[in-house]
């Protein structure tokens, strides 16, 4: 699995802890990690992903339907799943204020085995680490 | 004079404030079935 994930575009380093099943991916300084590809590569290596979280910096914006979106790069953004934390950040949407967040992008639904790559990943904000 | 001093102080504060770099910093996975 470490080799599978290490070959992905934008991945600089993969740390695997066999004892607790935790895997951490670090991006290259000039690269972008695609979380959907990470999920697919992990399943392809024969293991099941119970949960995927990310730590990222970016800005909150709105999509054409007015939904909250976390923009981490010019070509990468994640729709935000509404929760208590996202409601508190609503007022910052479109302000251009940079922030660092930790959020959950995927959690294995009970009883469901395989992740479908067609499902869009939505970011559930767990905590705000830094706000400017 | 005061306005100019305040302006300079604001510029200094902004230049010293830690900038948040955009992008994914890390991705954490909790996996099952790893041997």
Backbone of each chain as nested JSON, in Angstrom:
{
  "chains": [
    {"id": "A", "residues": [
      {"number": 1, "name": "UNK", "atoms": {"N": [0.834, -1.201, 0.0], "CA": [0.0, 0.0, 0.0], "C": [0.875, 1.259, 0.0]}},
      {"number": 2, "name": "UNK", "atoms": {"N": [1.973, 1.21, 0.753], "CA": [2.874, 2.364, 0.819], "C": [3.397, 2.712, -0.575]}},
      {"number": 3, "name": "UNK", "atoms": {"N": [3.716, 1.652, -1.367], "CA": [4.206, 1.876, -2.736], "C": [3.102, 2.437, -3.627]}},
      {"number": 4, "name": "UNK", "atoms": {"N": [1.893, 1.847, -3.494], "CA": [0.725, 2.303, -4.266], "C": [0.512, 3.805, -4.057]}},
      {"number": 5, "name": "UNK", "atoms": {"N": [0.488, 4.211, -2.79], "CA": [0.2, 5.606, -2.461], "C": [1.381, 6.518, -2.799]}},
      {"number": 6, "name": "UNK", "atoms": {"N": [2.585, 5.998, -2.626], "CA": [3.775, 6.791, -2.902], "C": [3.937, 7.133, -4.37]}},
      {"number": 7, "name": "UNK", "atoms": {"N": [3.291, 6.319, -5.236], "CA": [3.39, 6.565, -6.675], "C": [2.393, 7.615, -7.156]}},
      {"number": 8, "name": "UNK", "atoms": {"N": [1.464, 7.985, -6.314], "CA": [0.444, 8.964, -6.734], "C": [1.056, 10.342, -6.992]}},
      {"number": 9, "name": "UNK", "atoms": {"N": [0.46, 11.057, -7.933], "CA": [0.913, 12.42, -8.234], "C": [0.824, 13.294, -6.988]}},
      {"number": 10, "name": "UNK", "atoms": {"N": [1.842, 14.075, -6.759], "CA": [1.789, 15.068, -5.695], "C": [2.145, 14.555, -4.312]}},
      {"number": 11, "name": "UNK", "atoms": {"N": [2.38, 13.227, -4.183], "CA": [2.684, 12.668, -2.857], "C": [4.2, 12.633, -2.648]}},
      {"number": 12, "name": "UNK", "atoms": {"N": [4.651, 13.271, -1.559], "CA": [6.084, 13.307, -1.262], "C": [6.483, 12.156, -0.351]}},
      {"number": 13, "name": "UNK", "atoms": {"N": [5.61, 11.858, 0.637], "CA": [5.994, 10.887, 1.667], "C": [4.747, 10.189, 2.208]}},
      {"number": 14, "name": "UNK", "atoms": {"N": [4.888, 8.901, 2.509], "CA": [3.771, 8.137, 3.09], "C": [4.267, 7.469, 4.361]}},
      {"number": 15, "name": "UNK", "atoms": {"N": [3.6, 7.726, 5.469], "CA": [3.93, 7.058, 6.731], "C": [2.839, 6.041, 7.037]}},
      {"number": 16, "name": "UNK", "atoms": {"N": [3.232, 4.802, 7.27], "CA": [2.254, 3.749, 7.562], "C": [2.544, 3.179, 8.936]}},
      {"number": 17, "name": "UNK", "atoms": {"N": [1.51, 3.102, 9.776], "CA": [1.649, 2.486, 11.087], "C": [0.811, 1.204, 11.08]}},
      {"number": 18, "name": "UNK", "atoms": {"N": [1.505, 0.074, 11.02], "CA": [0.807, -1.21, 10.921], "C": [0.047, -1.55, 12.201]}},
      {"number": 19, "name": "UNK", "atoms": {"N": [0.514, -1.027, 13.322], "CA": [-0.1, -1.38, 14.604], "C": [-1.498, -0.798, 14.765]}},
      {"number": 20, "name": "UNK", "atoms": {"N": [-1.65, 0.486, 14.364], "CA": [-2.963, 1.103, 14.577], "C": [-3.723, 1.407, 13.275]}},
      {"number": 21, "name": "UNK", "atoms": {"N": [-3.137, 1.04, 12.137], "CA": [-3.83, 1.227, 10.864], "C": [-3.898, 2.666, 10.395]}},
      {"number": 22, "name": "UNK", "atoms": {"N": [-3.007, 3.483, 10.91], "CA": [-3.017, 4.892, 10.5], "C": [-1.992, 5.127, 9.384]}},
      {"number": 23, "name": "UNK", "atoms": {"N": [-2.424, 5.856, 8.385], "CA": [-1.562, 6.18, 7.244], "C": [-1.603, 7.696, 7.05]}},
      {"number": 24, "name": "UNK", "atoms": {"N": [-0.435, 8.302, 6.902], "CA": [-0.378, 9.752, 6.685], "C": [0.359, 10.031, 5.381]}},
      {"number": 25, "name": "UNK", "atoms": {"N": [-0.248, 10.862, 4.533], "CA": [0.373, 11.266, 3.274], "C": [0.746, 12.732, 3.354]}},
      {"number": 26, "name": "UNK", "atoms": {"N": [1.954, 13.038, 2.903], "CA": [2.412, 14.426, 2.859], "C": [2.618, 14.817, 1.395]}},
      {"number": 27, "name": "UNK", "atoms": {"N": [2.142, 15.994, 1.005], "CA": [2.278, 16.396, -0.4], "C": [3.651, 16.972, -0.718]}},
      {"number": 28, "name": "UNK", "atoms": {"N": [3.985, 16.95, -2.005], "CA": [5.184, 17.647, -2.461], "C": [4.909, 19.135, -2.36]}},
      {"number": 29, "name": "UNK", "atoms": {"N": [5.97, 19.923, -2.222], "CA": [5.761, 21.367, -2.06], "C": [5.108, 21.982, -3.301]}},
      {"number": 30, "name": "UNK", "atoms": {"N": [5.399, 21.401, -4.47], "CA": [4.832, 21.964, -5.692], "C": [3.733, 21.078, -6.27]}},
      {"number": 31, "name": "UNK", "atoms": {"N": [3.222, 20.149, -5.463], "CA": [2.221, 19.213, -5.982], "C": [0.879, 19.328, -5.298]}},
      {"number": 32, "name": "UNK", "atoms": {"N": [-0.098, 18.647, -5.861], "CA": [-1.437, 18.633, -5.296], "C": [-1.877, 17.187, -5.134]}},
      {"number": 33, "name": "UNK", "atoms": {"N": [-2.296, 16.827, -3.929], "CA": [-2.807, 15.475, -3.693], "C": [-4.283, 15.453, -4.06]}},
      {"number": 34, "name": "UNK", "atoms": {"N": [-4.691, 14.432, -4.793], "CA": [-6.101, 14.261, -5.118], "C": [-6.684, 13.204, -4.167]}},
      {"number": 35, "name": "UNK", "atoms": {"N": [-7.504, 13.605, -3.185], "CA": [-8.019, 12.649, -2.201], "C": [-8.826, 11.505, -2.815]}},
      {"number": 36, "name": "UNK", "atoms": {"N": [-9.512, 11.757, -3.929], "CA": [-10.277, 10.689, -4.574], "C": [-9.327, 9.601, -5.081]}},
      {"number": 37, "name": "UNK", "atoms": {"N": [-8.197, 10.02, -5.646], "CA": [-7.2, 9.053, -6.124], "C": [-6.556, 8.312, -4.961]}},
      {"number": 38, "name": "UNK", "atoms": {"N": [-6.416, 9.002, -3.823], "CA": [-5.849, 8.355, -2.632], "C": [-6.782, 7.23, -2.167]}},
      {"number": 39, "name": "UNK", "atoms": {"N": [-8.079, 7.514, -2.129], "CA": [-9.054, 6.496, -1.716], "C": [-9.021, 5.301, -2.664]}},
      {"number": 40, "name": "UNK", "atoms": {"N": [-9.013, 5.582, -3.95], "CA": [-9.019, 4.513, -4.954], "C": [-7.742, 3.668, -4.845]}},
      {"number": 41, "name": "UNK", "atoms": {"N": [-6.6, 4.342, -4.73], "CA": [-5.318, 3.622, -4.643], "C": [-5.265, 2.76, -3.384]}},
      {"number": 42, "name": "UNK", "atoms": {"N": [-5.85, 3.257, -2.3], "CA": [-5.843, 2.489, -1.051], "C": [-6.691, 1.224, -1.206]}},
      {"number": 43, "name": "UNK", "atoms": {"N": [-7.893, 1.383, -1.79], "CA": [-8.746, 0.207, -2.02], "C": [-8.083, -0.762, -2.989]}},
      {"number": 44, "name": "UNK", "atoms": {"N": [-7.415, -0.224, -4.009], "CA": [-6.751, -1.078, -4.997], "C": [-5.615, -1.882, -4.376]}},
      {"number": 45, "name": "UNK", "atoms": {"N": [-5.063, -1.368, -3.271], "CA": [-3.981, -2.104, -2.625], "C": [-4.523, -3.164, -1.674]}},
      {"number": 46, "name": "UNK", "atoms": {"N": [-5.841, -3.275, -1.583], "CA": [-6.455, -4.38, -0.849], "C": [-6.886, -4.086, 0.574]}},
      {"number": 47, "name": "UNK", "atoms": {"N": [-6.898, -2.835, 0.969], "CA": [-7.369, -2.512, 2.319], "C": [-8.586, -1.585, 2.233]}},
      {"number": 48, "name": "UNK", "atoms": {"N": [-9.331, -1.536, 3.325], "CA": [-10.54, -0.722, 3.377], "C": [-10.257, 0.566, 4.136]}},
      {"number": 49, "name": "UNK", "atoms": {"N": [-10.741, 1.672, 3.605], "CA": [-10.577, 2.952, 4.291], "C": [-11.779, 3.176, 5.204]}},
      {"number": 50, "name": "UNK", "atoms": {"N": [-11.51, 3.305, 6.501], "CA": [-12.582, 3.574, 7.448], "C": [-12.874, 5.075, 7.494]}},
      {"number": 51, "name": "UNK", "atoms": {"N": [-11.813, 5.862, 7.378], "CA": [-11.984, 7.316, 7.47], "C": [-10.813, 8.02, 6.794]}},
      {"number": 52, "name": "UNK", "atoms": {"N": [-11.109, 9.155, 6.178], "CA": [-10.037, 9.977, 5.611], "C": [-10.253, 11.421, 6.057]}},
      {"number": 53, "name": "UNK", "atoms": {"N": [-9.232, 11.995, 6.665], "CA": [-9.31, 13.402, 7.068], "C": [-8.151, 14.145, 6.409]}},
      {"number": 54, "name": "UNK", "atoms": {"N": [-8.296, 15.443, 6.313], "CA": [-7.177, 16.22, 5.784], "C": [-6.986, 17.498, 6.573]}},
      {"number": 55, "name": "UNK", "atoms": {"N": [-5.767, 17.972, 6.531], "CA": [-5.423, 19.274, 7.091], "C": [-5.018, 20.123, 5.91]}},
      {"number": 56, "name": "UNK", "atoms": {"N": [-5.676, 21.259, 5.758], "CA": [-5.399, 22.086, 4.58], "C": [-5.625, 23.554, 4.883]}},
      {"number": 57, "name": "UNK", "atoms": {"N": [-4.964, 24.366, 4.089], "CA": [-5.155, 25.812, 4.178], "C": [-5.819, 26.301, 2.907]}},
      {"number": 58, "name": "UNK", "atoms": {"N": [-6.672, 27.278, 3.055], "CA": [-7.359, 27.819, 1.884], "C": [-8.348, 28.891, 2.286]}},
      {"number": 59, "name": "UNK", "atoms": {"N": [-9.344, 29.082, 1.427], "CA": [-10.335, 30.131, 1.669], "C": [-11.722, 29.587, 1.434]}},
      {"number": 60, "name": "UNK", "atoms": {"N": [-12.68, 30.112, 2.183], "CA": [-14.074, 29.701, 1.981], "C": [-14.716, 30.578, 0.915]}},
      {"number": 61, "name": "UNK", "atoms": {"N": [-15.36, 29.928, -0.032], "CA": [-16.086, 30.66, -1.073], "C": [-17.465, 30.013, -1.22]}},
      {"number": 62, "name": "UNK", "atoms": {"N": [-18.2, 30.473, -2.21], "CA": [-19.516, 29.868, -2.469], "C": [-19.574, 29.392, -3.913]}},
      {"number": 63, "name": "UNK", "atoms": {"N": [-20.294, 28.281, -4.123], "CA": [-20.463, 27.81, -5.494], "C": [-21.655, 28.528, -6.132]}},
      {"number": 64, "name": "UNK", "atoms": {"N": [-21.973, 28.151, -7.37], "CA": [-23.033, 28.856, -8.1], "C": [-24.402, 28.704, -7.431]}},
      {"number": 65, "name": "UNK", "atoms": {"N": [-24.579, 27.627, -6.626], "CA": [-25.857, 27.432, -5.922], "C": [-25.848, 28.051, -4.515]}},
      {"number": 66, "name": "UNK", "atoms": {"N": [-24.747, 28.727, -4.179], "CA": [-24.668, 29.368, -2.868], "C": [-24.127, 28.475, -1.775]}},
      {"number": 67, "name": "UNK", "atoms": {"N": [-23.739, 27.251, -2.14], "CA": [-23.188, 26.328, -1.145], "C": [-21.768, 26.711, -0.773]}},
      {"number": 68, "name": "UNK", "atoms": {"N": [-21.412, 26.367, 0.455], "CA": [-20.071, 26.692, 0.954], "C": [-19.033, 25.756, 0.323]}},
      {"number": 69, "name": "UNK", "atoms": {"N": [-17.905, 26.331, -0.09], "CA": [-16.842, 25.564, -0.738], "C": [-15.517, 25.97, -0.11]}},
      {"number": 70, "name": "UNK", "atoms": {"N": [-14.661, 24.982, 0.184], "CA": [-13.328, 25.283, 0.701], "C": [-12.327, 25.156, -0.442]}},
      {"number": 71, "name": "UNK", "atoms": {"N": [-11.777, 26.295, -0.835], "CA": [-10.855, 26.363, -1.973], "C": [-9.433, 26.248, -1.445]}},
      {"number": 72, "name": "UNK", "atoms": {"N": [-8.731, 25.167, -1.827], "CA": [-7.365, 24.988, -1.336], "C": [-6.321, 25.325, -2.394]}},
      {"number": 73, "name": "UNK", "atoms": {"N": [-6.742, 25.355, -3.65], "CA": [-5.842, 25.735, -4.75], "C": [-6.715, 26.255, -5.88]}},
      {"number": 74, "name": "UNK", "atoms": {"N": [-6.076, 26.852, -6.873], "CA": [-6.841, 27.418, -7.988], "C": [-7.689, 26.349, -8.661]}},
      {"number": 75, "name": "UNK", "atoms": {"N": [-7.165, 25.106, -8.684], "CA": [-7.887, 24.03, -9.377], "C": [-8.369, 22.939, -8.423]}},
      {"number": 76, "name": "UNK", "atoms": {"N": [-8.432, 23.245, -7.143], "CA": [-8.883, 22.223, -6.189], "C": [-9.732, 22.835, -5.077]}},
      {"number": 77, "name": "UNK", "atoms": {"N": [-10.956, 22.328, -4.958], "CA": [-11.845, 22.802, -3.895], "C": [-12.755, 21.661, -3.465]}},
      {"number": 78, "name": "UNK", "atoms": {"N": [-13.317, 21.793, -2.26], "CA": [-14.184, 20.759, -1.725], "C": [-15.484, 21.387, -1.237]}},
      {"number": 79, "name": "UNK", "atoms": {"N": [-16.646, 20.842, -1.663], "CA": [-17.9, 21.337, -1.116], "C": [-17.935, 21.038, 0.383]}},
      {"number": 80, "name": "UNK", "atoms": {"N": [-18.451, 21.965, 1.163], "CA": [-18.458, 21.807, 2.619], "C": [-19.801, 21.22, 3.069]}},
      {"number": 81, "name": "UNK", "atoms": {"N": [-19.701, 20.165, 3.884], "CA": [-20.894, 19.532, 4.448], "C": [-21.359, 20.403, 5.617]}},
      {"number": 82, "name": "UNK", "atoms": {"N": [-22.609, 20.855, 5.607], "CA": [-23.038, 21.749, 6.69], "C": [-22.979, 21.067, 8.064]}},
      {"number": 83, "name": "UNK", "atoms": {"N": [-22.405, 21.737, 9.016], "CA": [-22.424, 21.305, 10.412], "C": [-22.248, 22.558, 11.291]}},
      {"number": 84, "name": "UNK", "atoms": {"N": [-22.082, 22.345, 12.578], "CA": [-21.988, 23.485, 13.498], "C": [-20.786, 24.381, 13.153]}},
      {"number": 85, "name": "UNK", "atoms": {"N": [-19.653, 23.734, 12.865], "CA": [-18.432, 24.498, 12.557], "C": [-18.599, 25.306, 11.272]}},
      {"number": 86, "name": "UNK", "atoms": {"N": [-19.239, 24.713, 10.276], "CA": [-19.395, 25.436, 9.003], "C": [-20.352, 26.611, 9.159]}},
      {"number": 87, "name": "UNK", "atoms": {"N": [-21.387, 26.455, 10.012], "CA": [-22.327, 27.572, 10.235], "C": [-21.606, 28.779, 10.826]}},
      {"number": 88, "name": "UNK", "atoms": {"N": [-20.65, 28.491, 11.726], "CA": [-19.907, 29.589, 12.357], "C": [-18.994, 30.305, 11.362]}},
      {"number": 89, "name": "UNK", "atoms": {"N": [-18.615, 29.594, 10.295], "CA": [-17.689, 30.172, 9.315], "C": [-18.398, 30.793, 8.115]}},
      {"number": 90, "name": "UNK", "atoms": {"N": [-19.744, 30.646, 8.075], "CA": [-20.53, 31.151, 6.927], "C": [-20.187, 32.602, 6.584]}},
      {"number": 91, "name": "UNK", "atoms": {"N": [-20.044, 33.424, 7.632], "CA": [-19.836, 34.86, 7.401], "C": [-18.494, 35.15, 6.723]}},
      {"number": 92, "name": "UNK", "atoms": {"N": [-17.561, 34.193, 6.789], "CA": [-16.241, 34.417, 6.185], "C": [-16.198, 34.009, 4.704]}},
      {"number": 93, "name": "UNK", "atoms": {"N": [-17.284, 33.36, 4.248], "CA": [-17.32, 32.918, 2.849], "C": [-17.235, 34.12, 1.917]}},
      {"number": 94, "name": "UNK", "atoms": {"N": [-16.298, 34.077, 1.019], "CA": [-16.151, 35.154, 0.051], "C": [-15.332, 36.331, 0.555]}},
      {"number": 95, "name": "UNK", "atoms": {"N": [-14.942, 36.288, 1.844], "CA": [-14.167, 37.409, 2.394], "C": [-12.701, 37.329, 1.963]}},
      {"number": 96, "name": "UNK", "atoms": {"N": [-12.302, 36.151, 1.514], "CA": [-10.909, 35.965, 1.101], "C": [-9.98, 35.699, 2.267]}},
      {"number": 97, "name": "UNK", "atoms": {"N": [-10.567, 35.583, 3.477], "CA": [-9.743, 35.353, 4.667], "C": [-9.147, 33.943, 4.631]}},
      {"number": 98, "name": "UNK", "atoms": {"N": [-7.809, 33.826, 4.685], "CA": [-7.217, 32.498, 4.677], "C": [-7.391, 31.799, 6.018]}},
      {"number": 99, "name": "UNK", "atoms": {"N": [-7.519, 30.489, 5.977], "CA": [-7.642, 29.722, 7.222], "C": [-7.102, 28.313, 7.027]}},
      {"number": 100, "name": "UNK", "atoms": {"N": [-6.767, 27.713, 8.153], "CA": [-6.267, 26.345, 8.126], "C": [-7.29, 25.475, 8.859]}},
      {"number": 101, "name": "UNK", "atoms": {"N": [-7.712, 24.408, 8.206], "CA": [-8.77, 23.565, 8.757], "C": [-8.344, 22.108, 8.829]}},
      {"number": 102, "name": "UNK", "atoms": {"N": [-9.019, 21.377, 9.72], "CA": [-8.924, 19.916, 9.678], "C": [-10.341, 19.43, 9.442]}},
      {"number": 103, "name": "UNK", "atoms": {"N": [-10.495, 18.581, 8.463], "CA": [-11.847, 18.126, 8.142], "C": [-11.877, 16.692, 7.67]}},
      {"number": 104, "name": "UNK", "atoms": {"N": [-13.081, 16.101, 7.755], "CA": [-13.265, 14.712, 7.315], "C": [-13.822, 14.716, 5.899]}},
      {"number": 105, "name": "UNK", "atoms": {"N": [-13.136, 14.0, 5.025], "CA": [-13.582, 13.919, 3.63], "C": [-14.329, 12.621, 3.351]}},
      {"number": 106, "name": "UNK", "atoms": {"N": [-14.066, 11.609, 4.15], "CA": [-14.71, 10.318, 3.883], "C": [-14.818, 9.515, 5.167]}},
      {"number": 107, "name": "UNK", "atoms": {"N": [-15.959, 8.873, 5.321], "CA": [-16.145, 7.934, 6.43], "C": [-16.912, 6.754, 5.864]}},
      {"number": 108, "name": "UNK", "atoms": {"N": [-16.428, 5.562, 6.091], "CA": [-17.063, 4.386, 5.514], "C": [-18.473, 4.227, 6.072]}},
      {"number": 109, "name": "UNK", "atoms": {"N": [-19.474, 4.201, 5.197], "CA": [-20.837, 4.029, 5.702], "C": [-21.0, 2.621, 6.264]}},
      {"number": 110, "name": "UNK", "atoms": {"N": [-21.821, 2.454, 7.307], "CA": [-21.972, 1.128, 7.893], "C": [-22.543, 0.138, 6.873]}},
      {"number": 111, "name": "UNK", "atoms": {"N": [-21.935, -1.031, 6.824], "CA": [-22.433, -2.093, 5.962], "C": [-21.984, -1.983, 4.515]}},
      {"number": 112, "name": "UNK", "atoms": {"N": [-21.426, -0.839, 4.156], "CA": [-21.023, -0.649, 2.769], "C": [-19.538, -0.971, 2.647]}},
      {"number": 113, "name": "UNK", "atoms": {"N": [-19.187, -1.726, 1.644], "CA": [-17.801, -2.188, 1.544], "C": [-16.927, -1.257, 0.713]}},
      {"number": 114, "name": "UNK", "atoms": {"N": [-17.362, -0.948, -0.479], "CA": [-16.457, -0.292, -1.433], "C": [-16.849, 1.161, -1.685]}},
      {"number": 115, "name": "UNK", "atoms": {"N": [-15.813, 1.965, -1.78], "CA": [-16.007, 3.379, -2.098], "C": [-16.246, 3.532, -3.601]}},
      {"number": 116, "name": "UNK", "atoms": {"N": [-17.245, 4.331, -3.958], "CA": [-17.498, 4.583, -5.383], "C": [-16.834, 5.9, -5.76]}},
      {"number": 117, "name": "UNK", "atoms": {"N": [-15.985, 5.855, -6.789], "CA": [-15.242, 7.063, -7.172], "C": [-16.155, 8.141, -7.752]}},
      {"number": 118, "name": "UNK", "atoms": {"N": [-17.404, 7.766, -8.082], "CA": [-18.327, 8.748, -8.653], "C": [-18.921, 9.655, -7.565]}},
      {"number": 119, "name": "UNK", "atoms": {"N": [-18.822, 9.202, -6.31], "CA": [-19.39, 10.006, -5.216], "C": [-18.483, 11.208, -4.94]}},
      {"number": 120, "name": "UNK", "atoms": {"N": [-19.033, 12.435, -4.966], "CA": [-18.176, 13.6, -4.681], "C": [-17.8, 13.63, -3.204]}},
      {"number": 121, "name": "UNK", "atoms": {"N": [-16.547, 13.99, -2.931], "CA": [-16.1, 14.067, -1.541], "C": [-16.497, 15.422, -0.968]}},
      {"number": 122, "name": "UNK", "atoms": {"N": [-17.177, 15.385, 0.16], "CA": [-17.583, 16.638, 0.81], "C": [-16.818, 16.77, 2.118]}},
      {"number": 123, "name": "UNK", "atoms": {"N": [-16.397, 17.982, 2.39], "CA": [-15.562, 18.239, 3.563], "C": [-16.426, 18.579, 4.777]}},
      {"number": 124, "name": "UNK", "atoms": {"N": [-16.287, 17.755, 5.801], "CA": [-16.975, 18.034, 7.062], "C": [-15.94, 18.686, 7.986]}},
      {"number": 125, "name": "UNK", "atoms": {"N": [-16.11, 19.966, 8.263], "CA": [-15.104, 20.689, 9.053], "C": [-15.13, 20.185, 10.503]}},
      {"number": 126, "name": "UNK", "atoms": {"N": [-13.967, 19.73, 10.978], "CA": [-13.863, 19.23, 12.354], "C": [-13.315, 20.304, 13.282]}},
      {"number": 127, "name": "UNK", "atoms": {"N": [-12.325, 21.049, 12.811], "CA": [-11.788, 22.137, 13.63], "C": [-11.063, 23.159, 12.765]}},
      {"number": 128, "name": "UNK", "atoms": {"N": [-11.075, 24.388, 13.246], "CA": [-10.327, 25.458, 12.592], "C": [-9.019, 25.592, 13.346]}},
      {"number": 129, "name": "UNK", "atoms": {"N": [-7.911, 25.371, 12.644], "CA": [-6.607, 25.403, 13.307], "C": [-6.018, 26.804, 13.33]}},
      {"number": 130, "name": "UNK", "atoms": {"N": [-6.278, 27.567, 12.268], "CA": [-5.708, 28.919, 12.186], "C": [-6.6, 29.784, 11.308]}},
      {"number": 131, "name": "UNK", "atoms": {"N": [-6.82, 31.015, 11.752], "CA": [-7.591, 31.975, 10.958], "C": [-6.807, 33.262, 10.897]}},
      {"number": 132, "name": "UNK", "atoms": {"N": [-6.719, 33.862, 9.715], "CA": [-6.043, 35.162, 9.605], "C": [-7.067, 36.277, 9.542]}}
    ]},
    {"id": "B", "residues": [
      {"number": 1, "name": "UNK", "atoms": {"N": [0.742, 63.462, 10.461], "CA": [1.91, 62.78, 11.026], "C": [1.499, 61.48, 11.736]}},
      {"number": 2, "name": "UNK", "atoms": {"N": [0.406, 61.633, 12.554], "CA": [-0.084, 60.461, 13.28], "C": [-0.596, 59.398, 12.309]}},
      {"number": 3, "name": "UNK", "atoms": {"N": [-1.326, 59.877, 11.294], "CA": [-1.895, 58.95, 10.301], "C": [-0.779, 58.185, 9.594]}},
      {"number": 4, "name": "UNK", "atoms": {"N": [0.297, 58.879, 9.276], "CA": [1.416, 58.243, 8.586], "C": [2.066, 57.18, 9.489]}},
      {"number": 5, "name": "UNK", "atoms": {"N": [2.19, 57.511, 10.776], "CA": [2.808, 56.575, 11.722], "C": [1.924, 55.32, 11.884]}},
      {"number": 6, "name": "UNK", "atoms": {"N": [0.603, 55.571, 11.973], "CA": [-0.331, 54.436, 12.099], "C": [-0.26, 53.556, 10.852]}},
      {"number": 7, "name": "UNK", "atoms": {"N": [-0.184, 54.219, 9.691], "CA": [-0.085, 53.48, 8.429], "C": [1.163, 52.615, 8.393]}},
      {"number": 8, "name": "UNK", "atoms": {"N": [2.275, 53.164, 8.835], "CA": [3.531, 52.407, 8.852], "C": [3.458, 51.231, 9.826]}},
      {"number": 9, "name": "UNK", "atoms": {"N": [2.818, 51.479, 10.987], "CA": [2.667, 50.403, 11.974], "C": [1.789, 49.284, 11.421]}},
      {"number": 10, "name": "UNK", "atoms": {"N": [0.724, 49.664, 10.706], "CA": [-0.16, 48.663, 10.099], "C": [0.595, 47.827, 9.072]}},
      {"number": 11, "name": "UNK", "atoms": {"N": [1.384, 48.501, 8.251], "CA": [2.181, 47.787, 7.241], "C": [3.148, 46.814, 7.894]}},
      {"number": 12, "name": "UNK", "atoms": {"N": [3.762, 47.246, 8.979], "CA": [4.706, 46.407, 9.71], "C": [3.99, 45.185, 10.281]}},
      {"number": 13, "name": "UNK", "atoms": {"N": [2.81, 45.42, 10.891], "CA": [2.048, 44.325, 11.488], "C": [1.648, 43.312, 10.422]}},
      {"number": 14, "name": "UNK", "atoms": {"N": [1.225, 43.807, 9.26], "CA": [0.805, 42.904, 8.184], "C": [1.982, 42.096, 7.658]}},
      {"number": 15, "name": "UNK", "atoms": {"N": [3.144, 42.712, 7.569], "CA": [4.295, 41.996, 7.03], "C": [4.817, 40.964, 8.023]}},
      {"number": 16, "name": "UNK", "atoms": {"N": [4.549, 41.156, 9.307], "CA": [5.02, 40.206, 10.318], "C": [4.013, 39.091, 10.579]}},
      {"number": 17, "name": "UNK", "atoms": {"N": [2.743, 39.298, 10.187], "CA": [1.708, 38.297, 10.446], "C": [2.017, 37.028, 9.661]}},
      {"number": 18, "name": "UNK", "atoms": {"N": [1.889, 35.848, 10.318], "CA": [2.18, 34.613, 9.589], "C": [1.157, 34.38, 8.481]}},
      {"number": 19, "name": "UNK", "atoms": {"N": [1.636, 34.192, 7.277], "CA": [0.731, 33.98, 6.146], "C": [0.288, 32.52, 6.111]}},
      {"number": 20, "name": "UNK", "atoms": {"N": [-0.975, 32.286, 5.773], "CA": [-1.469, 30.925, 5.632], "C": [-1.276, 30.517, 4.175]}},
      {"number": 21, "name": "UNK", "atoms": {"N": [-0.432, 29.532, 3.94], "CA": [-0.193, 29.05, 2.586], "C": [-1.325, 28.111, 2.191]}},
      {"number": 22, "name": "UNK", "atoms": {"N": [-1.886, 28.32, 1.005], "CA": [-2.999, 27.482, 0.56], "C": [-2.492, 26.112, 0.147]}},
      {"number": 23, "name": "UNK", "atoms": {"N": [-3.334, 25.117, 0.328], "CA": [-2.997, 23.775, -0.124], "C": [-3.206, 22.732, 0.95]}},
      {"number": 24, "name": "UNK", "atoms": {"N": [-3.202, 21.466, 0.518], "CA": [-3.334, 20.354, 1.46], "C": [-1.997, 20.147, 2.156]}},
      {"number": 25, "name": "UNK", "atoms": {"N": [-2.023, 20.081, 3.475], "CA": [-0.784, 19.893, 4.227], "C": [-0.531, 18.419, 4.548]}},
      {"number": 26, "name": "UNK", "atoms": {"N": [-1.614, 17.706, 4.829], "CA": [-1.489, 16.262, 5.059], "C": [-2.847, 15.597, 4.907]}},
      {"number": 27, "name": "UNK", "atoms": {"N": [-2.795, 14.312, 4.565], "CA": [-4.015, 13.511, 4.457], "C": [-3.848, 12.328, 5.398]}},
      {"number": 28, "name": "UNK", "atoms": {"N": [-4.802, 12.135, 6.289], "CA": [-4.741, 11.036, 7.254], "C": [-5.781, 9.978, 6.9]}},
      {"number": 29, "name": "UNK", "atoms": {"N": [-5.342, 8.739, 6.878], "CA": [-6.265, 7.64, 6.601], "C": [-6.301, 6.693, 7.794]}},
      {"number": 30, "name": "UNK", "atoms": {"N": [-7.488, 6.215, 8.107], "CA": [-7.612, 5.122, 9.067], "C": [-8.059, 3.918, 8.229]}},
      {"number": 31, "name": "UNK", "atoms": {"N": [-7.219, 2.912, 8.171], "CA": [-7.537, 1.789, 7.288], "C": [-7.794, 0.507, 8.084]}},
      {"number": 32, "name": "UNK", "atoms": {"N": [-8.491, -0.42, 7.409], "CA": [-8.807, -1.722, 8.021], "C": [-8.294, -2.805, 7.084]}},
      {"number": 33, "name": "UNK", "atoms": {"N": [-7.846, -3.893, 7.663], "CA": [-7.406, -5.037, 6.852], "C": [-5.973, -4.953, 6.377]}},
      {"number": 34, "name": "UNK", "atoms": {"N": [-5.187, -4.09, 7.03], "CA": [-3.784, -3.966, 6.635], "C": [-2.956, -5.014, 7.38]}},
      {"number": 35, "name": "UNK", "atoms": {"N": [-2.058, -5.711, 6.658], "CA": [-1.227, -6.723, 7.323], "C": [0.243, -6.352, 7.219]}}
    ]}
  ]
}
